[in-house]
Amino acid sequence: MTSILVVDDDHNICQLLELYLLNEGYQLYMVHDGSSALDVLRTEKTDLVILDIMLPVINGWEVCKMIRQISSVPIIMLTACDLMEDKIQGFELGVDDYIVKPFEPRELVARVKARLKNVQGYETKDRADQQAETNVLNIGNIQVDMNRYEARLEGEKIELKPKEIQLLYFLLKNRNMVFTRDQLLEKVWGYSYEGDTRTVDVHINKLREKLEGVYSNCRISTVWGVGYKLEIDG
């Protein structure tokens, strides 16, 4: 059974999520502080996390950082923090989706289902191994391993944030193809973005700086009036 960890100190929200998610047949773990969330993740099989930011003991930002150190489990941030800076920070920390309270429960369920399509919990070992191989790209002098959330240049690790790794992986996999900002939001962030596309530009610029800093032969080019593409030198 697919299991979801819900981390929120608002008991009314928890009851609402419980009603809708149990109706979809999911197994739920409900906790109300960051420390308890980490305890569940260490001891239970969890396929997805729904995470608030303003939590007792350990806040949601710190919980997210700790999760990403040990797991690539999908994280949906569910919070009343609706500033653009909060959303950008969430995606930089590796959040897969960001929903602002108050929210429509049916939309949340739809987003949960979309995220769980990528969960490999029910694959056989052979198929999981095959999938793991497809999640590693070796192109030019760069390797991106999505199983470990690592990027390496000639064997040396490049310090990238989770969302930067996801963006690099997508651009490498689709090298020489031009993508608009909206397409990158859909393909990498995977959500219907409400607002401007500044977050794409921020991540592209940071990724460029880090790749140039290690003398990578990958180059992210701006196609003026359209978007971005990744090219390989040499």
C-alpha positions as CSV (number, residue, x, y, z in Angstrom):
1,M,0.0,0.0,0.0
2,T,1.2,3.5,-0.9
3,S,2.1,5.4,2.3
4,I,2.1,9.2,2.8
5,L,3.6,11.1,5.7
6,V,1.6,14.2,6.6
7,V,3.4,16.7,8.8
8,D,1.2,19.6,10.0
9,D,0.5,21.0,13.5
10,D,-3.0,22.2,12.4
11,H,-5.3,19.3,13.5
12,N,-8.2,20.5,11.4
13,I,-5.9,20.4,8.3
14,C,-4.8,16.9,9.3
15,Q,-8.4,15.7,9.6
16,L,-9.3,17.1,6.2
17,L,-6.3,15.4,4.6
18,E,-7.1,12.2,6.4
19,L,-10.6,12.2,5.0
20,Y,-9.5,12.7,1.4
21,L,-6.4,10.6,1.3
22,L,-7.8,7.6,3.1
23,N,-10.7,7.7,0.7
24,E,-8.1,7.2,-2.1
25,G,-6.7,4.1,-0.3
26,Y,-3.5,5.5,0.9
27,Q,-1.8,4.5,4.2
28,L,-1.2,7.6,6.3
29,Y,1.3,8.6,9.0
30,M,0.2,11.8,10.8
31,V,2.6,13.8,12.9
32,H,2.5,17.4,14.2
33,D,6.2,18.4,14.6
34,G,9.4,18.2,12.6
35,S,11.2,15.8,14.9
36,S,8.4,13.2,14.8
37,A,8.4,13.5,11.0
38,L,12.1,12.5,10.9
39,D,11.5,9.6,13.2
40,V,8.8,8.2,10.9
41,L,11.1,8.6,7.8
42,R,13.9,6.7,9.6
43,T,11.6,3.8,10.6
44,E,8.8,3.5,8.0
45,K,8.5,3.1,4.3
46,T,7.2,6.4,3.0
47,D,6.3,7.1,-0.6
48,L,5.5,10.8,-0.3
49,V,5.7,13.6,2.3
50,I,3.2,16.5,2.7
51,L,5.1,19.1,4.8
52,D,4.1,22.3,6.5
53,I,6.7,25.0,7.1
54,M,5.7,26.5,10.5
55,L,6.2,23.4,12.7
56,P,7.2,23.0,16.4
57,V,10.6,21.6,17.4
58,I,12.1,21.6,13.9
59,N,10.6,23.8,11.2
60,G,9.7,22.6,7.7
61,W,12.7,24.1,6.0
62,E,15.1,22.1,8.2
63,V,13.0,19.0,7.9
64,C,13.2,19.3,4.1
65,K,17.0,19.7,4.2
66,M,17.4,16.7,6.3
67,I,15.1,14.6,4.1
68,R,17.1,15.5,1.0
69,Q,20.3,14.3,2.7
70,I,18.9,10.8,2.9
71,S,16.1,10.5,0.4
72,S,14.6,11.7,-2.9
73,V,11.1,10.9,-1.7
74,P,8.6,13.4,-3.3
75,I,7.8,16.4,-1.0
76,I,4.8,18.6,-1.3
77,M,5.0,21.7,0.8
78,L,1.6,22.7,2.1
79,T,1.8,26.0,3.9
80,A,0.3,29.4,4.5
81,C,3.6,31.0,3.4
82,D,2.7,32.5,0.0
83,L,5.6,34.8,-0.7
84,M,7.5,34.2,-3.9
85,E,10.7,34.1,-1.9
86,D,9.3,31.2,0.2
87,K,8.3,29.3,-3.0
88,I,11.8,29.8,-4.5
89,Q,13.4,28.7,-1.3
90,G,11.3,25.6,-1.2
91,F,12.2,24.5,-4.7
92,E,15.9,25.3,-4.1
93,L,15.8,22.9,-1.1
94,G,14.3,20.1,-3.3
95,V,10.6,20.5,-2.8
96,D,8.6,18.8,-5.7
97,D,5.5,20.9,-5.3
98,Y,4.2,23.9,-3.4
99,I,0.6,24.4,-2.4
100,V,-0.6,27.5,-0.5
101,K,-3.3,27.3,2.2
102,P,-6.2,27.6,2.0
103,F,-6.3,24.9,-0.7
104,E,-8.8,22.8,-2.6
105,P,-8.5,19.2,-1.3
106,R,-9.3,17.6,-4.7
107,E,-6.4,19.6,-6.3
108,L,-4.0,18.3,-3.6
109,V,-5.2,14.8,-4.2
110,A,-4.6,15.2,-7.9
111,R,-1.1,16.5,-7.3
112,V,-0.3,13.6,-4.9
113,K,-1.4,11.2,-7.6
114,A,0.9,12.9,-10.1
115,R,3.9,12.7,-7.8
116,L,3.3,9.1,-6.9
117,K,3.4,8.1,-10.6
118,N,7.2,8.3,-10.2
119,V,7.4,6.2,-7.1
120,Q,9.3,3.0,-7.6
121,G,8.2,1.2,-4.5
122,Y,6.3,-1.6,-6.2
123,E,8.8,-2.5,-8.9
124,T,10.7,-5.7,-8.9
125,K,14.4,-5.6,-8.1
126,D,15.4,-6.2,-11.7
127,R,13.2,-3.4,-13.0
128,A,14.3,-1.1,-10.2
129,D,17.9,-1.8,-11.2
130,Q,17.1,-1.0,-14.8
131,Q,15.4,2.2,-13.8
132,A,18.4,3.1,-11.6
133,E,20.7,2.8,-14.6
134,T,18.4,5.1,-16.7
135,N,18.6,7.7,-13.9
136,V,22.4,8.1,-14.5
137,L,23.7,10.3,-17.3
138,N,27.3,10.4,-18.5
139,I,27.7,13.2,-21.0
140,G,30.8,15.1,-21.8
141,N,32.8,15.3,-18.7
142,I,29.8,15.4,-16.4
143,Q,27.9,12.6,-14.7
144,V,24.5,13.2,-13.1
145,D,23.1,10.5,-10.8
146,M,19.5,11.0,-9.9
147,N,19.5,8.0,-7.6
148,R,22.0,9.7,-5.4
149,Y,21.1,13.3,-6.3
150,E,24.7,13.9,-7.2
151,A,26.5,15.6,-10.1
152,R,30.2,15.0,-10.7
153,L,32.8,16.5,-13.0
154,E,35.5,13.9,-14.0
155,G,34.7,12.1,-10.8
156,E,34.7,15.1,-8.5
157,K,31.5,16.1,-6.9
158,I,29.9,19.4,-7.8
159,E,28.0,21.1,-5.0
160,L,24.5,21.6,-6.5
161,K,21.2,21.9,-4.7
162,P,18.5,19.3,-5.4
163,K,16.5,21.4,-7.8
164,E,19.7,22.5,-9.7
165,I,20.5,18.8,-10.1
166,Q,17.0,18.1,-11.5
167,L,17.4,21.0,-13.9
168,L,20.8,19.9,-15.1
169,Y,19.6,16.3,-15.5
170,F,16.6,17.4,-17.6
171,L,18.7,19.8,-19.8
172,L,21.4,17.1,-20.3
173,K,18.9,14.5,-21.2
174,N,17.4,16.9,-23.7
175,R,20.6,18.6,-24.8
176,N,20.5,21.0,-27.8
177,M,16.7,21.3,-27.4
178,V,15.3,24.8,-26.6
179,F,12.8,25.1,-23.8
180,T,10.7,28.1,-22.7
181,R,10.6,29.1,-19.1
182,D,7.0,27.7,-18.9
183,Q,8.1,24.4,-20.3
184,L,11.0,24.1,-17.8
185,L,8.6,24.9,-15.0
186,E,6.3,22.1,-16.2
187,K,9.0,19.5,-16.8
188,V,11.3,20.2,-13.9
189,W,9.1,21.7,-11.2
190,G,6.0,19.8,-12.4
191,Y,3.3,22.1,-11.2
192,S,0.9,24.7,-12.7
193,Y,2.9,27.9,-11.9
194,E,0.9,30.9,-10.8
195,G,3.0,34.0,-11.2
196,D,6.2,35.0,-13.1
197,T,8.9,32.7,-14.3
198,R,11.7,34.3,-12.3
199,T,12.5,31.1,-10.4
200,V,13.7,29.5,-13.7
201,D,16.1,32.4,-14.4
202,V,17.4,32.2,-10.9
203,H,18.2,28.5,-11.1
204,I,19.6,28.8,-14.6
205,N,22.0,31.6,-13.5
206,K,23.1,29.7,-10.4
207,L,23.7,26.5,-12.4
208,R,25.7,28.4,-15.0
209,E,27.9,29.9,-12.4
210,K,28.6,26.5,-10.8
211,L,29.3,24.8,-14.1
212,E,31.6,27.5,-15.3
213,G,33.4,27.4,-11.9
214,V,34.4,23.8,-12.5
215,Y,35.3,24.2,-16.2
216,S,32.5,22.0,-17.4
217,N,32.2,21.5,-21.1
218,C,28.4,22.0,-20.7
219,R,27.1,25.4,-21.7
220,I,23.6,26.7,-21.0
221,S,22.7,29.1,-23.7
222,T,20.0,31.8,-23.8
223,V,17.9,31.7,-26.9
224,W,16.6,35.3,-26.9
225,G,12.8,35.6,-27.0
226,V,12.4,31.8,-26.5
227,G,14.2,30.3,-23.5
228,Y,17.2,28.1,-22.8
229,K,19.1,25.1,-24.1
230,L,22.2,23.1,-23.0
231,E,25.0,22.5,-25.4
232,I,28.1,20.3,-25.1
233,D,31.5,21.8,-26.2
234,G,33.9,19.7,-28.1
